[in-house]
Amino acid sequence: MWQKILLTSLLLLVTACQSADVTPTPIALPTATATAIVSQSAATTVQSNAVIAPEAAGVPVRLNAPALNFAVPVESMSWQVTEVEGTRQAVWTVPETSAGWHINSARPGTAGNMVISGHHLIGAAVFAPLARGEVTVGTQLLVSDDQGRTFLYEVSEVAPPIPVNGSAAEQQQATVYLGPTEQPMLTLMTGWPDFSDTHYLFVRAVFVGSAP
C-alpha cells in the first residue's frame, strides 16, 4: 500500500533529523493573550494564539472539520520492522478504523509539524473526504488532545497529488511535506484519487490558536 512505501522513507528522514548532531534554533513561544481572536474565515473564535511547550502537550485523539460534518478518532500510530527487498525497514501501521498520528511528529498546539495519516479506501476510509476534494483551502480543522484541549488549524494548502511511482524529485517533495518544521502546523496524508491509490495527497493547515 501507498502508506508503507512513503512512510518508511519518512521515518528514516525524521529519525535522521532528530538524531543529527545539530544545535536547534530556539523557537520563541508567544505569550498567551486574554483577548479572543477570530480566525480569518471568522467561523471559530479562539482563546489564544500562543503555542504550548512540548512537555505540556497531550496527544491527538480527535480530528474534526465542523463545516463538513467530518469527525474521526485519532490514535497514536506505531511502526513495525519488516524486510523489503532484502533490507530491514521500519514501516508505519496505519489504523483502519481511525486516523493515525505519527508519534515522532509534533503534538497538538506545539511548534512543529503534526502529521496525521488515514486510509481513503479500506476499513472505515476515514480520510475519504480528503480524496474526494471536500477539504479545501480555508477549511477549519479542530484537533482535540487527551487532556481535553482543542486547537484550531486552518487549511492553507491542498497540494497537487504526487504519484506513488513518481520521480526522485516528486518523492523528495513528499518527504518535505512530512518532515519537521519550525512553525506550528498540521499535515494530513492519504491516498488519491477516491477510487484508487496511485497518488499521495497532502493537506497542510496553519495553527490558529486554542479553541474554547
N, CA, C and O of each residue as an XYZ file, in Angstrom:
848
protein
N       0.835     -1.201      0.000
C       0.000      0.000      0.000
C       0.875      1.258      0.000
O       2.054      1.217      0.351
N       0.246      2.408     -0.415
C       0.992      3.658     -0.522
C       1.617      4.066      0.794
O       2.706      4.640      0.806
N       0.944      3.781      1.916
C       1.458      4.216      3.210
C       2.800      3.572      3.515
O       3.708      4.231      4.021
N       2.927      2.293      3.211
C       4.148      1.577      3.534
C       5.335      2.122      2.759
O       6.450      2.176      3.278
N       5.097      2.531      1.504
C       6.197      2.979      0.666
C       6.755      4.297      1.171
O       7.951      4.401      1.441
N       5.905      5.299      1.299
C       6.386      6.626      1.654
C       6.675      6.770      3.131
O       7.654      7.419      3.499
N       5.867      6.194      3.978
C       6.047      6.397      5.405
C       7.331      5.761      5.904
O       7.875      6.181      6.925
N       7.825      4.741      5.187
C       9.126      4.187      5.524
C      10.199      5.237      5.333
O      11.049      5.423      6.204
N      10.170      5.925      4.202
C      11.167      6.959      3.949
C      11.004      8.109      4.918
O      11.996      8.720      5.315
N       9.767      8.424      5.313
C       9.540      9.482      6.290
C      10.187      9.139      7.612
O      10.855      9.980      8.214
N       9.997      7.908      8.074
C      10.564      7.511      9.351
C      12.067      7.688      9.340
O      12.649      8.186     10.304
N      12.701      7.276      8.241
C      14.142      7.419      8.149
C      14.530      8.883      8.125
O      15.517      9.281      8.745
N      13.748      9.695      7.402
C      14.034     11.123      7.317
C      13.934     11.794      8.664
O      14.861     12.487      9.081
N      12.812     11.599      9.362
C      12.600     12.281     10.635
C      13.575     11.778     11.686
O      14.097     12.568     12.473
N      13.827     10.470     11.710
C      14.771      9.924     12.670
C      16.143     10.524     12.462
O      16.840     10.851     13.422
N      16.536     10.670     11.185
C      17.836     11.257     10.900
C      17.891     12.695     11.367
O      18.897     13.138     11.919
N      16.799     13.430     11.144
C      16.759     14.831     11.573
C      16.846     14.935     13.089
O      17.477     15.856     13.609
N      16.228     14.012     13.799
C      16.210     14.092     15.245
C      17.537     13.679     15.864
O      17.911     14.168     16.930
N      18.255     12.768     15.184
C      19.473     12.250     15.785
C      20.715     12.991     15.333
O      21.794     12.769     15.882
N      20.589     13.881     14.329
C      21.756     14.581     13.829
C      22.327     15.484     14.910
O      21.597     16.003     15.754
N      23.646     15.665     14.871
C      24.328     16.474     15.873
C      24.273     17.931     15.456
O      25.286     18.509     15.062
N      23.102     18.518     15.541
C      22.876     19.902     15.141
C      22.192     20.623     16.281
O      21.256     20.095     16.882
N      22.651     21.827     16.585
C      22.015     22.620     17.633
C      20.785     23.280     17.066
O      20.899     24.093     16.149
N      19.604     22.959     17.580
C      18.376     23.528     17.009
C      18.257     25.009     17.288
O      18.737     25.505     18.307
N      17.608     25.711     16.368
C      17.350     27.129     16.555
C      16.199     27.308     17.535
O      15.109     26.785     17.303
N      16.421     28.041     18.629
C      15.337     28.215     19.611
C      14.122     28.869     18.969
O      14.253     29.753     18.123
N      12.943     28.427     19.379
C      11.696     28.994     18.874
C      11.040     29.783     19.992
O      10.769     29.249     21.067
N      10.787     31.049     19.732
C      10.152     31.894     20.743
C       8.685     31.550     20.825
O       7.967     31.607     19.826
N       8.238     31.191     22.019
C       6.836     30.862     22.210
C       6.080     32.122     22.604
O       6.420     32.751     23.606
N       5.056     32.506     21.834
C       4.321     33.722     22.168
C       3.620     33.633     23.515
O       3.206     32.558     23.947
N       3.497     34.766     24.161
C       2.811     34.820     25.440
C       1.315     34.728     25.221
O       0.769     35.379     24.329
N       0.646     33.916     26.039
C      -0.795     33.733     25.882
C      -1.516     35.069     26.067
O      -1.157     35.874     26.926
N      -2.527     35.279     25.251
C      -3.283     36.518     25.330
C      -4.653     36.253     25.913
O      -5.192     35.154     25.787
N      -5.206     37.252     26.544
C      -6.523     37.110     27.147
C      -7.621     37.531     26.176
O      -8.798     37.251     26.403
N      -7.228     38.210     25.084
C      -8.205     38.702     24.129
C      -8.582     37.605     23.145
O      -7.713     36.909     22.621
N      -9.864     37.454     22.898
C     -10.317     36.445     21.934
C      -9.859     36.827     20.539
O      -9.843     38.005     20.183
N      -9.485     35.826     19.747
C      -9.011     36.043     18.394
C      -9.939     35.295     17.449
O     -10.365     34.178     17.741
N     -10.248     35.913     16.318
C     -11.116     35.271     15.341
C     -10.286     34.873     14.138
O      -9.511     35.679     13.623
N     -10.441     33.636     13.684
C      -9.679     33.172     12.532
C     -10.106     33.945     11.296
O     -11.133     34.623     11.294
N      -9.287     33.832     10.224
C      -9.534     34.616      9.026
C     -10.909     34.347      8.429
O     -11.529     35.254      7.873
N     -11.386     33.126      8.537
C     -12.686     32.818      7.951
C     -13.825     33.168      8.898
O     -14.992     32.981      8.553
N     -13.507     33.670     10.082
C     -14.489     34.164     11.047
C     -15.516     33.114     11.457
O     -16.639     33.458     11.826
N     -15.144     31.845     11.397
C     -16.089     30.796     11.760
C     -15.904     30.338     13.199
O     -16.863     29.890     13.828
N     -14.700     30.440     13.727
C     -14.417     29.964     15.079
C     -13.600     30.988     15.842
O     -12.602     31.495     15.329
N     -14.008     31.291     17.043
C     -13.246     32.184     17.910
C     -12.303     31.366     18.773
O     -12.695     30.342     19.333
N     -11.058     31.816     18.880
C     -10.076     31.103     19.685
C      -9.717     31.933     20.912
O      -9.850     33.156     20.918
N      -9.263     31.243     21.940
C      -8.940     31.908     23.200
C      -7.552     32.522     23.192
O      -7.322     33.549     23.831
N      -6.620     31.899     22.472
C      -5.240     32.357     22.443
C      -4.558     31.820     21.211
O      -4.859     30.715     20.759
N      -3.633     32.601     20.658
C      -2.874     32.122     19.509
C      -1.481     31.645     19.912
O      -0.624     31.438     19.053
N      -1.252     31.470     21.204
C       0.055     31.030     21.693
C       0.195     29.517     21.568
O      -0.740     28.768     21.853
N       1.375     29.081     21.138
C       1.655     27.645     21.136
C       2.013     27.223     22.557
O       2.352     28.060     23.393
N       1.935     25.922     22.825
C       2.278     25.427     24.148
C       3.601     24.677     24.090
O       4.023     24.228     23.025
N       4.246     24.547     25.232
C       5.524     23.854     25.304
C       5.321     22.356     25.085
O       4.311     21.805     25.522
N       6.262     21.691     24.419
C       6.108     20.254     24.143
C       5.874     19.415     25.395
O       5.110     18.451     25.364
N       6.532     19.782     26.500
C       6.388     18.983     27.714
C       4.998     19.118     28.337
O       4.615     18.303     29.176
N       4.246     20.133     27.935
C       2.895     20.314     28.463
C       1.829     19.797     27.505
O       0.637     19.870     27.803
N       2.251     19.278     26.359
C       1.313     18.888     25.319
C       0.784     17.468     25.517
O       1.454     16.607     26.087
N      -0.436     17.252     25.031
C      -1.008     15.919     25.028
C      -0.845     15.272     23.667
O      -0.085     15.750     22.825
N      -1.560     14.189     23.461
C      -1.537     13.514     22.161
C      -2.900     13.685     21.503
O      -3.910     13.763     22.203
N      -2.956     13.747     20.169
C      -4.237     13.947     19.497
C      -5.135     12.721     19.601
O      -4.674     11.586     19.479
N      -6.419     12.964     19.827
C      -7.388     11.855     19.917
C      -8.591     12.051     18.999
O      -9.390     11.132     18.821
N      -8.727     13.247     18.413
C      -9.887     13.500     17.560
C      -9.575     14.613     16.562
O      -8.943     15.613     16.905
N     -10.024     14.424     15.335
C      -9.886     15.418     14.273
C     -11.281     15.734     13.745
O     -12.063     14.836     13.434
N     -11.576     17.031     13.650
C     -12.939     17.435     13.318
C     -12.914     18.621     12.357
O     -12.165     19.578     12.555
N     -13.745     18.548     11.312
C     -13.965     19.683     10.412
C     -15.444     20.048     10.509
O     -16.259     19.491      9.773
N     -15.807     20.965     11.395
C     -17.216     21.253     11.677
C     -18.053     21.586     10.448
O     -19.203     21.158     10.352
N     -17.497     22.339      9.511
C     -18.267     22.757      8.344
C     -18.617     21.591      7.424
O     -19.548     21.681      6.625
N     -17.869     20.501      7.541
C     -18.080     19.343      6.665
C     -18.784     18.196      7.370
O     -19.027     17.151      6.766
N     -19.115     18.383      8.653
C     -19.688     17.290      9.435
C     -18.754     16.079      9.391
O     -19.188     14.935      9.255
N     -17.472     16.370      9.509
C     -16.412     15.366      9.396
C     -15.683     15.274     10.734
O     -15.073     16.246     11.179
N     -15.745     14.122     11.367
C     -15.076     13.926     12.649
C     -14.581     12.488     12.729
O     -15.342     11.551     12.485
N     -13.308     12.311     13.071
C     -12.737     10.962     13.133
C     -11.870     10.844     14.388
O     -11.243     11.818     14.804
N     -11.837      9.660     14.987
C     -10.907      9.435     16.100
C      -9.478      9.364     15.576
O      -9.238      8.999     14.425
N      -8.550      9.716     16.430
C      -7.124      9.654     16.090
C      -6.423      8.824     17.146
O      -6.653      9.016     18.340
N      -5.584      7.919     16.729
C      -4.794      7.144     17.675
C      -3.320      7.250     17.340
O      -2.945      7.492     16.193
N      -2.485      7.066     18.357
C      -1.047      7.119     18.151
C      -0.627      5.940     17.280
O      -0.975      4.795     17.568
N       0.110      6.217     16.231
C       0.443      5.210     15.234
C       1.880      4.727     15.422
O       2.812      5.529     15.471
N       2.043      3.435     15.525
C       3.363      2.844     15.702
C       3.875      2.308     14.374
O       3.200      2.405     13.349
N       5.057      1.749     14.404
C       5.616      1.131     13.213
C       6.159     -0.245     13.557
O       6.380     -0.577     14.722
N       6.364     -1.027     12.527
C       6.949     -2.342     12.711
C       8.128     -2.500     11.762
O       8.156     -1.901     10.687
N       9.086     -3.300     12.161
C      10.251     -3.543     11.321
C       9.948     -4.719     10.410
O       9.561     -5.794     10.870
N      10.128     -4.505      9.123
C       9.858     -5.555      8.146
C      10.994     -5.592      7.137
O      11.841     -4.700      7.116
N      11.012     -6.618      6.307
C      12.053     -6.754      5.296
C      11.478     -6.427      3.930
O      10.510     -7.049      3.491
N      12.076     -5.446      3.257
C      11.640     -5.016      1.941
C      12.795     -5.183      0.977
O      13.805     -4.486      1.085
N      12.653     -6.109      0.026
C      13.687     -6.389     -0.960
C      15.035     -6.645     -0.297
O      16.072     -6.138     -0.725
N      14.986     -7.446      0.760
C      16.210     -7.843      1.428
C      16.758     -6.847      2.432
O      17.797     -7.091      3.045
N      16.065     -5.715      2.609
C      16.531     -4.681      3.528
C      15.509     -4.510      4.650
O      14.312     -4.385      4.389
N      15.981     -4.504      5.896
C      15.082     -4.303      7.029
C      14.730     -2.827      7.133
O      15.606     -1.964      7.183
N      13.426     -2.555      7.163
C      12.953     -1.186      7.211
C      11.824     -1.064      8.219
O      11.128     -2.035      8.515
N      11.654      0.135      8.737
C      10.541      0.421      9.649
C       9.361      0.925      8.832
O       9.509      1.847      8.029
N       8.198      0.330      9.029
C       7.011      0.666      8.254
C       5.880      1.058      9.209
O       5.587      0.330     10.157
N       5.251      2.202      8.958
C       4.133      2.645      9.775
C       2.945      1.697      9.638
O       2.700      1.149      8.563
N       2.221      1.512     10.719
C       0.997      0.708     10.707
C      -0.187      1.659     10.810
O      -0.544      2.097     11.904
N      -0.797      1.978      9.671
C      -1.899      2.943      9.635
C      -3.190      2.257     10.082
O      -3.562      1.233      9.507
N      -3.881      2.790     11.087
C      -5.126      2.165     11.560
C      -6.177      2.115     10.454
O      -6.182      2.959      9.558
N      -7.061      1.128     10.521
C      -8.117      1.002      9.511
C      -9.427      1.650      9.930
O     -10.279      1.927      9.086
N      -9.599      1.895     11.230
C     -10.874      2.454     11.690
C     -10.718      3.853     12.292
O     -11.682      4.410     12.817
N      -9.536      4.411     12.222
C      -9.285      5.760     12.734
C      -8.120      6.343     11.955
O      -7.494      5.664     11.141
N      -7.839      7.615     12.217
C      -6.642      8.230     11.661
C      -5.466      7.921     12.573
O      -5.656      7.601     13.746
N      -4.261      8.013     12.044
C      -3.079      7.691     12.828
C      -2.131      8.868     12.947
O      -1.721      9.451     11.943
N      -1.785      9.212     14.176
C      -0.820     10.295     14.432
C       0.589      9.720     14.441
O       0.859      8.738     15.131
N       1.475     10.324     13.683
C       2.879      9.913     13.644
C       3.536     10.321     14.959
O       3.700     11.510     15.232
N       3.906      9.348     15.762
C       4.341      9.646     17.126
C       5.665     10.396     17.195
O       6.024     10.909     18.255
N       6.395     10.471     16.089
C       7.621     11.266     16.114
C       7.434     12.620     15.426
O       8.405     13.279     15.053
N       6.162     13.026     15.264
C       5.879     14.370     14.763
C       5.389     15.229     15.935
O       5.281     14.757     17.066
N       5.096     16.500     15.638
C       4.711     17.437     16.698
C       3.370     17.056     17.331
O       2.563     16.346     16.732
N       3.156     17.543     18.550
C       1.900     17.324     19.263
C       0.961     18.511     19.062
O       1.401     19.582     18.644
N      -0.314     18.332     19.352
C      -1.277     19.420     19.139
C      -0.908     20.691     19.897
O      -0.563     20.656     21.078
N      -0.992     21.814     19.182
C      -0.761     23.104     19.808
C       0.688     23.488     20.011
O       0.965     24.553     20.562
N       1.630     22.647     19.580
C       3.051     22.947     19.758
C       3.663     23.406     18.442
O       3.072     23.238     17.376
N       4.860     23.990     18.532
C       5.599     24.336     17.327
C       6.031     23.051     16.626
O       6.342     22.054     17.279
N       6.047     23.081     15.307
C       6.448     21.904     14.545
C       5.311     21.368     13.701
O       4.201     21.900     13.714
N       5.603     20.314     12.970
C       4.661     19.728     12.014
C       4.002     18.494     12.620
O       4.658     17.470     12.810
N       2.711     18.584     12.924
C       1.949     17.431     13.400
C       1.417     16.684     12.182
O       0.724     17.265     11.347
N       1.743     15.396     12.081
C       1.379     14.618     10.903
C       0.354     13.554     11.279
O       0.558     12.784     12.217
N      -0.746     13.522     10.540
C      -1.806     12.536     10.756
C      -2.135     11.897      9.414
O      -2.397     12.599      8.438
N      -2.121     10.568      9.363
C      -2.419      9.830      8.138
C      -3.707      9.036      8.302
O      -4.117      8.718      9.419
N      -4.339      8.720      7.178
C      -5.552      7.918      7.231
C      -5.846      7.270      5.890
O      -5.482      7.800      4.841
N      -6.505      6.126      5.930
C      -6.906      5.445      4.706
C      -8.073      6.167      4.047
O      -8.875      6.815      4.720
N      -8.161      6.050      2.727
C      -9.301      6.630      1.997
C     -10.106      5.569      1.260
O     -11.146      5.878      0.678
N      -9.638      4.318      1.277
C     -10.335      3.260      0.559
C     -10.696      2.072      1.440
O     -11.788      1.518      1.312
N      -9.799      1.676      2.328
C     -10.021      0.453      3.094
C     -10.504      0.768      4.506
O     -10.397      1.900      4.978
N     -11.030     -0.239      5.158
C     -11.532     -0.061      6.510
C     -12.648      0.966      6.553
O     -13.552      0.954      5.717
N     -12.578      1.853      7.532
C     -13.588      2.911      7.656
C     -13.359      4.057      6.681
O     -14.191      4.958      6.577
N     -12.228      4.029      5.961
C     -11.905      5.068      4.965
C     -12.110      6.466      5.555
O     -12.820      7.295      4.986
N     -11.475      6.710      6.704
C     -11.736      7.950      7.436
C     -11.306      9.207      6.686
O     -11.840     10.288      6.935
N     -10.340      9.073      5.764
C      -9.885     10.247      5.015
C     -10.444     10.294      3.595
O      -9.900     10.991      2.739
N     -11.523      9.559      3.339
C     -12.163      9.620      2.029
C     -12.583     11.041      1.646
O     -12.475     11.399      0.473
N     -13.065     11.877      2.599
C     -13.433     13.249      2.220
C     -12.270     14.042      1.635
O     -12.476     14.907      0.784
N     -11.037     13.751      2.090
C      -9.878     14.442      1.526
C      -9.692     14.041      0.070
O      -9.473     14.888     -0.797
N      -9.782     12.730     -0.190
C      -9.587     12.234     -1.552
C     -10.677     12.729     -2.493
O     -10.448     12.867     -3.695
N     -11.866     12.997     -1.948
C     -12.971     13.494     -2.775
C     -12.898     15.004     -2.999
O     -13.723     15.560     -3.724
N     -11.940     15.660     -2.396
C     -11.775     17.092     -2.591
C     -12.663     17.956     -1.732
O     -12.855     19.135     -2.029
N     -13.214     17.385     -0.661
C     -14.125     18.145      0.192
C     -13.394     19.095      1.139
O     -13.974     20.076      1.605
N     -12.135     18.809      1.421
C     -11.331     19.687      2.278
C     -10.563     20.638      1.373
O      -9.762     20.198      0.549
N     -10.799     21.926      1.518
C     -10.212     22.931      0.637
C      -9.510     24.010      1.465
O      -9.622     24.041      2.690
N      -8.795     24.882      0.782
C      -8.133     26.000      1.461
C      -9.175     26.819      2.216
O     -10.203     27.197      1.655
N      -8.906     27.087      3.476
C      -9.836     27.819      4.327
C     -10.655     26.929      5.238
O     -11.258     27.417      6.194
N     -10.690     25.624      4.962
C     -11.419     24.702      5.838
C     -10.790     24.699      7.224
O      -9.570     24.609      7.360
N     -11.619     24.795      8.242
C     -11.123     24.790      9.616
C     -11.106     23.376     10.174
O     -12.061     22.617     10.009
N     -10.018     23.036     10.830
C      -9.834     21.716     11.416
C      -9.585     21.862     12.910
O      -8.742     22.655     13.329
N     -10.305     21.111     13.697
C     -10.134     21.109     15.146
C      -9.462     19.807     15.563
O      -9.921     18.719     15.214
N      -8.374     19.929     16.310
C      -7.671     18.758     16.832
C      -7.786     18.770     18.350
O      -7.345     19.715     19.004
N      -8.372     17.731     18.902
C      -8.520     17.615     20.358
C      -7.471     16.651     20.896
O      -7.134     15.660     20.247
N      -6.952     16.950     22.099
C      -5.944     16.069     22.680
C      -6.523     15.287     23.855
O      -7.688     15.456     24.216
N      -5.700     14.436     24.440
C      -6.167     13.562     25.520
C      -6.285     14.289     26.848
O      -6.631     13.672     27.855
N      -6.006     15.584     26.872
C      -6.166     16.373     28.083
C      -7.404     17.278     28.013
O      -7.608     18.145     28.862
N      -8.208     17.055     26.995
C      -9.450     17.812     26.879
C      -9.319     19.160     26.207
O     -10.269     19.944     26.224
N      -8.177     19.456     25.618
C      -7.972     20.741     24.948
C      -8.214     20.586     23.449
O      -8.028     19.506     22.888
N      -8.631     21.674     22.811
C      -8.878     21.662     21.378
C      -8.116     22.807     20.727
O      -8.075     23.919     21.254
N      -7.515     22.525     19.580
C      -6.707     23.509     18.867
C      -7.231     23.659     17.438
O      -7.579     22.681     16.776
N      -7.275     24.900     16.992
C      -7.809     25.212     15.670
C      -6.680     25.387     14.654
O      -5.715     26.116     14.884
N      -6.831     24.697     13.532
C      -5.934     24.854     12.387
C      -6.786     25.209     11.170
O      -7.954     24.827     11.090
N      -6.199     25.938     10.229
C      -6.928     26.336      9.030
C      -6.138     25.919      7.795
O      -4.953     26.228      7.672
N      -6.798     25.220      6.890
C      -6.111     24.681      5.714
C      -5.543     25.813      4.861
O      -6.262     26.730      4.462
N      -4.256     25.734      4.593
C      -3.569     26.741      3.785
C      -3.133     26.203      2.436
O      -2.830     26.976      1.527
N      -3.097     24.875      2.297
C      -2.639     24.285      1.039
C      -3.206     22.882      0.870
O      -3.164     22.067      1.792
N      -3.731     22.615     -0.304
C      -4.043     21.250     -0.737
C      -3.093     20.982     -1.895
O      -3.282     21.495     -2.998
N      -2.081     20.185     -1.637
C      -1.011     20.007     -2.612
C      -1.488     19.194     -3.817
O      -2.370     18.346     -3.675
N      -0.922     19.439     -4.992
C      -1.224     18.575     -6.138
C      -0.830     17.139     -5.810
O       0.238     16.920     -5.239
N      -1.657     16.159     -6.151
C      -1.325     14.764     -5.842
C       0.029     14.370     -6.422
O       0.386     14.770     -7.530
N       0.773     13.583     -5.657
C       2.106     13.139     -6.066
C       2.043     11.653     -6.413
O       1.586     10.861     -5.589
N       2.487     11.250     -7.606
C       2.424      9.834     -7.986
C       3.217      8.948     -7.030
O       4.321      9.300     -6.613
N       2.645      7.799     -6.690
C       3.345      6.847     -5.832
C       4.658      6.428     -6.472
O       5.671      6.286     -5.787
N       4.641      6.231     -7.773
C       5.844      5.832     -8.503
C       6.431      7.018     -9.252
O       6.894      6.881    -10.384
N       6.410      8.168     -8.622
C       6.904      9.383     -9.252
C       8.410      9.458     -9.299
O       9.114      8.538     -8.883
N       8.886     10.567     -9.811
C      10.323     10.790     -9.943
C      10.957     11.001     -8.572
O      10.263     11.150     -7.567
N      12.281     11.011     -8.550
C      13.004     11.251     -7.297
C      12.648     12.624     -6.733
O      12.528     12.791     -5.520
N      12.481     13.595     -7.613
C      12.126     14.947     -7.161
C      10.733     14.963     -6.531
O      10.504     15.651     -5.537
N       9.810     14.204     -7.112
C       8.457     14.139     -6.559
C       8.451     13.424     -5.214
O       7.741     13.832     -4.295
N       9.230     12.372     -5.098
C       9.318     11.669     -3.824
C       9.949     12.557     -2.754
O       9.556     12.512     -1.588
N      10.924     13.358     -3.156
C      11.549     14.273     -2.213
C      10.553     15.312     -1.731
O      10.556     15.686     -0.558
N       9.695     15.783     -2.642
C       8.681     16.757     -2.249
C       7.731     16.161     -1.226
O       7.299     16.846     -0.299
N       7.405     14.880     -1.392
C       6.515     14.218     -0.449
C       7.139     14.172      0.941
O       6.454     14.419      1.933
N       8.422     13.862      1.023
C       9.069     13.799      2.335
C       9.178     15.184      2.966
O       9.189     15.311      4.190
N       9.260     16.228      2.126
C       9.287     17.591      2.666
C       7.972     17.902      3.373
O       7.976     18.497      4.451
N       6.856     17.508      2.783
C       5.557     17.756      3.405
C       5.460     17.072      4.771
O       4.778     17.565      5.669
N       6.134     15.955      4.921
C       6.022     15.187      6.156
C       7.162     15.447      7.139
O       7.152     14.922      8.253
N       8.122     16.236      6.743
C       9.266     16.497      7.600
C       8.982     17.551      8.662
O       7.920     18.173      8.655
N       9.929     17.754      9.573
C       9.745     18.728     10.655
C       9.745     20.159     10.145
O      10.360     20.465      9.123
N       9.048     21.037     10.868
C       9.006     22.464     10.552
C       9.219     23.256     11.832
O       9.070     22.720     12.930
N       9.562     24.519     11.696
C       9.694     25.378     12.866
C       8.331     25.933     13.273
O       8.046     26.081     14.461
N       7.504     26.235     12.299
C       6.195     26.824     12.587
C       5.179     25.741     12.951
O       5.262     24.621     12.445
N       4.218     26.064     13.825
C       3.191     25.076     14.175
C       2.243     24.847     13.014
O       1.662     25.797     12.489
N       2.082     23.609     12.612
C       1.173     23.291     11.515
C       0.718     21.846     11.598
O       1.253     21.044     12.364
N      -0.275     21.540     10.797
C      -0.843     20.205     10.728
C      -0.758     19.737      9.282
O      -1.132     20.465      8.363
N      -0.260     18.506      9.084
C      -0.225     17.910      7.751
C      -1.039     16.621      7.765
O      -0.809     15.735      8.588
N      -1.994     16.528      6.842
C      -2.783     15.319      6.676
C      -2.320     14.599      5.420
O      -2.030     15.230      4.404
N      -2.254     13.276      5.494
C      -1.813     12.484      4.352
C      -2.789     11.350      4.092
O      -3.256     10.690      5.020
N      -3.093     11.130      2.810
C      -3.911      9.990      2.418
C      -3.580      9.635      0.978
O      -2.633     10.169      0.401
N      -4.367      8.727      0.397
C      -4.187      8.356     -0.995
C      -5.133      9.131     -1.894
O      -6.049      9.804     -1.420
N      -4.904      9.028     -3.189
C      -5.710      9.733     -4.190
C      -5.589      8.981     -5.502
O      -4.533      8.402     -5.757
N      -6.625      8.955     -6.362
C      -7.961      9.557     -6.212
C      -8.859      8.733     -5.295
O      -8.402      7.784     -4.659
N     -10.127      9.094     -5.231
C     -11.008      8.449     -4.265
C     -11.366      7.016     -4.641
O     -11.929      6.288     -3.823
N     -11.046      6.598     -5.875
C     -11.361      5.241     -6.308
C     -10.113      4.375     -6.486
O     -10.213      3.222     -6.906
N      -8.924      4.932     -6.164
C      -7.671      4.206     -6.350
C      -6.647      4.740     -5.357
O      -6.969      5.573     -4.509
N      -5.414      4.257     -5.467
C      -4.367      4.765     -4.577
C      -3.054      4.931     -5.333
O      -1.998      4.501     -4.869
N      -3.134      5.556     -6.490
C      -1.960      5.745     -7.342
C      -1.145      6.966     -6.946
O      -0.017      7.133     -7.408
N      -1.704      7.820     -6.097
C      -1.027      9.050     -5.717
C      -1.102      9.268     -4.203
O      -1.938      8.687     -3.512
N      -0.210     10.117     -3.719
C      -0.285     10.622     -2.347
C      -0.993     11.967     -2.381
O      -0.841     12.724     -3.339
N      -1.758     12.266     -1.353
C      -2.390     13.571     -1.224
C      -2.019     14.168      0.130
O      -2.136     13.514      1.167
N      -1.571     15.415      0.102
C      -1.181     16.112      1.325
C      -2.013     17.375      1.495
O      -2.227     18.130      0.546
N      -2.474     17.586      2.715
C      -3.215     18.801      3.066
C      -2.486     19.453      4.232
O      -2.227     18.810      5.250
N      -2.161     20.719      4.081
C      -1.454     21.427      5.145
C      -2.350     22.509      5.739
O      -3.084     23.194      5.028
N      -2.269     22.644      7.066
C      -3.074     23.643      7.768
C      -2.197     24.405      8.752
O      -1.334     23.813      9.400
N      -2.407     25.691      8.866
C      -1.631     26.523      9.775
C      -2.341     26.599     11.123
O      -3.566     26.514     11.202
N      -1.560     26.757     12.162
C      -2.101     26.864     13.530
C      -2.736     28.229     13.720
O      -2.130     29.253     13.403
N      -3.975     28.245     14.246
C      -4.682     29.489     14.536
C      -4.657     29.788     16.034
O      -4.374     30.914     16.443
N      -4.957     28.773     16.851
C      -4.925     29.002     18.287
C      -5.707     27.953     19.043
O      -6.166     26.966     18.469
N      -5.856     28.178     20.347
C      -6.598     27.276     21.217
C      -8.086     27.624     21.148
O      -8.475     28.776     21.341
N      -8.898     26.626     20.873
C     -10.345     26.828     20.760
C     -11.006     26.613     22.115
O     -10.461     25.902     22.960
N     -12.165     27.214     22.335
C     -12.889     27.034     23.606
C     -13.237     25.573     23.840
O     -13.845     25.238     24.857
